[in-house]
Amino acid sequence: MVLTKLLLPILLLLIQTAPSEAGQDGWDKIITGLAEFDGPAFRDEVAEPLVQMSANAYRCPEVIDVPRWILSSKVALVAPAGGGMHAVVYEEESGGAQGRIVVAFRGIQIGATTDCDADMCADELLWTLPGGDNCSLPLGTCDKFDEATLDYFSQAVEYTRKVIAAYPSASLLLTGHSLGAGLAVLVSAALSTHPAIPVIGFSSAGTRNALKVRNLTLDADHQKRIIIIADQWDEIMRTSWDQQLGLLCFYQTALDSNCKKCFESPSCIFGTVSSRRRLVEIESVTDADDCMLCFLKTHYLANVMNTIQKGTRPVCEYVA
């Protein structure tokens, strides 16, 4: 009886201060158990909720509900109207401050807008090697933005630090589509926690050069916590293949004729990226070249979402 009275306060203290199971290893269970998921489980537990959050990073502040997840009550979404990094934070509805948390970074917002111009300028700055041979954006496109506005990397790092401070006991994961997925990888590398912050992104831009110029490295264990999901013929990933790393999970779709023609002709990825603007200006997609059509069919987020919703199991391979 005396021993029970002595131990009870200690037990209560441990219960109050220990992180919840979800916070301690919530995302680790997904990362380490990924190989055991069948198609529907991969869709329901991994791909679909995260791709919906990535889509909401494009839509915010007008977002669509994600089942079992709610917008953060502690960290506001960021969506600057005049250009800049966009992101949104979700917390698991049943987890609270000690459950699972997701930061979703937006990719390029395609459109004839200032927002789109800023995204494309930031995109080129992120992935271009200084002095490298790349296809530039139209002259003067980026002159209207200052350096801080186009520094999406620093903005993303600081935003993630804010999330970590708001949810110190939570299990954090980073996601995003295209530029947003690449940002997630860079942020994970910059915030060298242990274990590393995992990333499950979609159709990512290649990040090897971007990591190198920022003196960021990912050891083998860290790279195993980087998961990129995409159509196997994704035009952006295929044209930056030597820049990809981590566990690449590809949906096995048929090779489209436009993609076949695109891959047969060497192209510059930045030329492809900067051509996205024209996707919203042409009267008919049949007027576009093969690489733009391939981009639209394999990389455009709405089509990626449609592929995910079919519930097939992507084939995953590790690229060191």
C-alpha positions as CSV (number, residue, x, y, z in Angstrom):
1,M,0.0,0.0,0.0
2,V,2.8,2.4,0.9
3,L,4.7,1.4,-2.2
4,T,1.6,2.1,-4.3
5,K,1.2,5.6,-2.8
6,L,4.9,6.3,-3.5
7,L,4.7,5.1,-7.1
8,L,1.4,6.7,-8.1
9,P,2.6,10.3,-8.4
10,I,5.6,9.1,-10.5
11,L,3.3,7.1,-12.8
12,L,1.0,10.1,-13.2
13,L,3.9,12.4,-14.0
14,L,5.1,10.0,-16.7
15,I,1.7,9.8,-18.2
16,Q,1.4,13.5,-18.3
17,T,4.8,14.2,-19.8
18,A,5.4,11.3,-22.2
19,P,4.4,12.0,-25.8
20,S,1.4,10.1,-27.1
21,E,2.0,7.1,-29.2
22,A,0.8,9.0,-32.3
23,G,3.2,11.8,-31.6
24,Q,6.1,9.5,-30.8
25,D,6.0,7.3,-33.9
26,G,2.8,8.2,-35.8
27,W,4.5,8.9,-39.1
28,D,7.2,6.4,-38.4
29,K,4.7,3.6,-38.6
30,I,3.7,4.7,-42.0
31,I,7.2,5.2,-43.3
32,T,8.5,1.8,-42.0
33,G,5.4,-0.1,-42.9
34,L,4.9,1.3,-46.4
35,A,6.0,-2.0,-48.1
36,E,3.1,-3.9,-46.3
37,F,0.3,-1.7,-47.7
38,D,-1.8,-3.0,-50.5
39,G,-3.2,-0.6,-53.1
40,P,-6.3,0.6,-51.2
41,A,-4.4,1.0,-47.9
42,F,-1.7,2.9,-49.6
43,R,-4.3,5.2,-51.1
44,D,-6.4,5.6,-47.9
45,E,-3.6,5.9,-45.3
46,V,-0.9,7.6,-47.3
47,A,-1.5,9.1,-50.7
48,E,-5.0,10.4,-50.7
49,P,-5.1,12.5,-47.6
50,L,-1.7,14.0,-48.3
51,V,-2.4,14.7,-51.9
52,Q,-5.7,16.5,-50.8
53,M,-3.6,18.6,-48.4
54,S,-1.2,19.4,-51.2
55,A,-4.2,20.4,-53.4
56,N,-5.5,22.6,-50.6
57,A,-2.1,24.4,-50.6
58,Y,-3.0,25.6,-54.1
59,R,-6.6,26.4,-53.1
60,C,-6.1,28.2,-49.8
61,P,-7.7,30.0,-48.2
62,E,-10.7,28.2,-49.9
63,V,-9.9,24.6,-48.9
64,I,-11.8,21.3,-49.3
65,D,-12.3,19.2,-46.2
66,V,-9.8,16.3,-45.7
67,P,-11.5,13.5,-43.7
68,R,-9.9,12.9,-40.2
69,W,-7.8,16.1,-40.5
70,I,-8.4,19.7,-39.6
71,L,-6.6,22.9,-40.4
72,S,-4.1,23.9,-37.6
73,S,-5.6,25.9,-34.8
74,K,-2.1,27.1,-33.9
75,V,-0.3,28.0,-37.1
76,A,-2.1,30.0,-39.8
77,L,-1.8,29.1,-43.4
78,V,0.4,31.4,-45.5
79,A,-0.9,32.7,-48.8
80,P,0.7,36.1,-49.8
81,A,-1.2,37.7,-52.7
82,G,1.8,39.4,-54.3
83,G,4.0,36.3,-54.5
84,G,5.8,34.2,-52.0
85,M,5.9,30.7,-50.5
86,H,2.4,29.2,-49.8
87,A,1.8,26.5,-47.2
88,V,-0.9,25.1,-45.0
89,V,-0.7,23.0,-41.8
90,Y,-3.0,20.2,-40.8
91,E,-3.4,18.4,-37.5
92,E,-5.0,15.0,-37.1
93,E,-8.5,15.5,-35.8
94,S,-8.1,12.9,-33.0
95,G,-4.5,13.7,-32.2
96,G,-4.4,17.3,-31.1
97,A,-1.0,18.9,-30.2
98,Q,0.6,15.4,-29.7
99,G,-0.8,13.7,-32.7
100,R,0.3,13.8,-36.3
101,I,0.9,17.1,-38.1
102,V,1.4,17.8,-41.8
103,V,2.9,20.9,-43.5
104,A,1.9,21.0,-47.2
105,F,3.8,23.4,-49.5
106,R,2.3,24.7,-52.7
107,G,3.8,24.1,-56.1
108,I,3.6,26.6,-59.0
109,Q,0.1,28.2,-59.3
110,I,-0.3,28.1,-63.0
111,G,-2.1,31.2,-64.5
112,A,-1.5,34.5,-66.0
113,T,-1.0,36.1,-62.6
114,T,1.7,37.8,-60.6
115,D,1.5,34.9,-58.2
116,C,2.4,32.5,-61.0
117,D,5.3,34.7,-62.1
118,A,6.7,34.7,-58.6
119,D,6.4,30.9,-58.3
120,M,8.2,30.4,-61.6
121,C,11.0,32.7,-60.7
122,A,11.4,31.0,-57.3
123,D,11.3,27.7,-59.0
124,E,14.2,28.6,-61.3
125,L,16.2,30.0,-58.5
126,L,15.7,26.8,-56.4
127,W,16.8,24.3,-59.0
128,T,19.3,26.2,-61.1
129,L,23.0,25.8,-60.5
130,P,24.8,29.2,-60.5
131,G,26.3,29.7,-63.9
132,G,24.6,26.5,-65.2
133,D,23.2,26.0,-68.6
134,N,19.5,26.4,-68.3
135,C,16.6,27.8,-70.2
136,S,15.7,31.2,-68.7
137,L,12.3,32.7,-68.1
138,P,11.1,35.6,-70.4
139,L,13.2,38.7,-69.9
140,G,12.0,40.9,-67.0
141,T,9.6,38.3,-65.5
142,C,11.4,38.3,-62.2
143,D,12.5,42.0,-62.0
144,K,9.3,43.0,-60.1
145,F,10.1,40.8,-57.1
146,D,12.7,41.4,-54.4
147,E,15.1,38.7,-53.3
148,A,13.2,38.0,-50.1
149,T,10.0,37.4,-51.9
150,L,11.6,34.8,-54.2
151,D,13.5,33.0,-51.4
152,Y,10.9,30.3,-50.9
153,F,13.5,28.0,-49.2
154,S,14.2,30.4,-46.3
155,Q,10.4,31.1,-46.0
156,A,9.6,27.4,-45.9
157,V,12.3,26.7,-43.3
158,E,11.1,29.5,-41.0
159,Y,7.5,28.4,-41.4
160,T,8.3,24.8,-40.4
161,R,10.3,26.0,-37.4
162,K,7.1,27.9,-36.3
163,V,5.1,24.7,-36.7
164,I,7.7,22.7,-34.6
165,A,7.5,25.3,-31.9
166,A,3.7,25.2,-31.9
167,Y,3.7,21.4,-31.8
168,P,6.8,20.3,-29.9
169,S,5.5,16.8,-29.1
170,A,3.8,16.1,-32.4
171,S,4.9,13.7,-35.2
172,L,5.6,16.0,-38.2
173,L,5.6,15.2,-41.9
174,L,6.2,17.5,-44.9
175,T,4.4,17.2,-48.2
176,G,3.7,19.1,-51.3
177,H,3.4,18.8,-55.1
178,S,6.1,19.6,-57.7
179,L,8.0,22.7,-56.4
180,G,6.2,22.1,-53.1
181,A,7.6,18.5,-52.8
182,G,11.1,19.7,-53.6
183,L,10.8,22.4,-50.9
184,A,9.7,19.7,-48.5
185,V,12.9,17.7,-49.2
186,L,15.1,20.8,-48.8
187,V,13.4,21.8,-45.5
188,S,13.8,18.3,-44.1
189,A,17.5,18.4,-44.9
190,A,17.9,21.9,-43.4
191,L,16.2,21.0,-40.1
192,S,18.5,18.1,-39.3
193,T,16.5,16.6,-36.5
194,H,16.8,13.1,-35.3
195,P,15.1,11.2,-36.5
196,A,14.8,13.3,-39.7
197,I,11.5,14.9,-40.5
198,P,9.9,12.5,-43.1
199,V,8.7,13.7,-46.5
200,I,5.9,12.1,-48.6
201,G,5.7,14.3,-51.7
202,F,4.2,14.2,-55.1
203,S,5.9,14.6,-58.5
204,S,8.9,16.4,-57.0
205,A,11.4,18.5,-58.8
206,G,14.9,16.9,-58.6
207,T,16.7,18.2,-55.5
208,R,20.4,17.0,-55.7
209,N,21.8,20.2,-57.1
210,A,19.6,22.4,-54.8
211,L,20.9,20.4,-51.8
212,K,24.5,20.7,-53.0
213,V,24.6,24.5,-53.5
214,R,23.1,25.0,-50.0
215,N,25.6,22.6,-48.4
216,L,22.9,20.3,-47.3
217,T,23.4,16.5,-47.1
218,L,21.1,13.5,-46.5
219,D,22.6,10.4,-45.1
220,A,21.3,7.0,-46.0
221,D,18.8,6.8,-43.1
222,H,17.5,10.3,-43.9
223,Q,17.0,9.4,-47.6
224,K,14.9,6.4,-46.6
225,R,12.5,8.9,-45.0
226,I,12.1,10.8,-48.3
227,I,9.2,9.3,-50.3
228,I,8.1,10.7,-53.7
229,I,4.9,9.5,-55.3
230,A,4.3,10.0,-59.0
231,D,3.1,8.7,-62.4
232,Q,5.9,6.7,-63.8
233,W,5.9,8.9,-66.9
234,D,5.8,12.2,-65.0
235,E,7.4,14.6,-67.4
236,I,9.1,16.8,-64.7
237,M,10.6,13.8,-62.9
238,R,11.7,12.1,-66.1
239,T,13.5,15.1,-67.4
240,S,15.3,15.6,-64.0
241,W,15.9,11.9,-63.3
242,D,19.5,12.3,-62.2
243,Q,18.4,14.8,-59.6
244,Q,16.0,12.5,-57.9
245,L,16.6,10.7,-54.6
246,G,14.8,8.7,-51.9
247,L,12.1,6.1,-52.2
248,L,10.4,6.7,-55.5
249,C,6.9,5.2,-55.8
250,F,5.6,5.2,-59.3
251,Y,2.1,4.3,-60.5
252,Q,2.4,2.0,-63.5
253,T,0.4,3.8,-66.2
254,A,0.6,3.4,-69.9
255,L,3.1,5.4,-71.9
256,D,1.2,8.2,-73.6
257,S,2.1,9.0,-77.2
258,N,2.8,12.6,-76.3
259,C,5.2,11.6,-73.5
260,K,6.9,9.1,-75.8
261,K,7.6,11.8,-78.3
262,C,8.7,14.2,-75.6
263,F,11.2,11.7,-74.1
264,E,12.7,10.9,-77.5
265,S,13.7,14.6,-77.9
266,P,16.2,15.9,-75.3
267,S,14.7,18.9,-73.6
268,C,15.6,21.4,-70.9
269,I,13.6,21.0,-67.7
270,F,13.6,24.7,-67.1
271,G,12.3,25.3,-70.6
272,T,9.5,22.9,-69.8
273,V,8.8,24.6,-66.5
274,S,8.7,28.1,-68.0
275,S,6.4,26.8,-70.7
276,R,3.7,26.0,-68.1
277,R,2.5,29.6,-68.4
278,R,1.5,28.9,-72.0
279,L,-0.7,26.1,-70.9
280,V,-3.3,28.6,-69.7
281,E,-3.0,30.8,-72.7
282,I,-3.4,28.5,-75.7
283,E,-6.9,28.0,-77.0
284,S,-6.7,24.3,-77.4
285,V,-4.3,21.8,-75.8
286,T,-3.8,20.3,-79.3
287,D,-1.8,23.4,-80.1
288,A,0.7,22.6,-77.4
289,D,3.9,20.6,-78.0
290,D,4.3,17.0,-76.9
291,C,6.2,17.9,-73.7
292,M,3.6,20.3,-72.5
293,L,0.9,17.8,-73.2
294,C,2.9,15.1,-71.4
295,F,3.3,17.5,-68.4
296,L,-0.5,18.1,-68.4
297,K,-1.3,14.4,-68.4
298,T,1.3,13.1,-65.9
299,H,2.3,16.0,-63.7
300,Y,-0.7,18.2,-63.3
301,L,-2.0,17.6,-59.8
302,A,-5.7,16.9,-60.8
303,N,-4.5,14.0,-63.0
304,V,-2.2,12.7,-60.3
305,M,-5.1,12.7,-57.9
306,N,-7.2,10.7,-60.3
307,T,-4.5,8.1,-60.6
308,I,-4.2,7.8,-56.8
309,Q,-8.0,7.4,-56.3
310,K,-8.0,4.3,-58.5
311,G,-6.4,2.5,-55.5
312,T,-3.6,0.6,-57.4
313,R,-0.3,0.0,-55.6
314,P,2.6,2.0,-57.0
315,V,6.0,0.3,-57.5
316,C,8.6,1.7,-55.2
317,E,12.4,1.8,-55.7
318,Y,15.1,3.3,-53.6
319,V,17.5,5.8,-55.4
320,A,20.5,6.7,-53.3
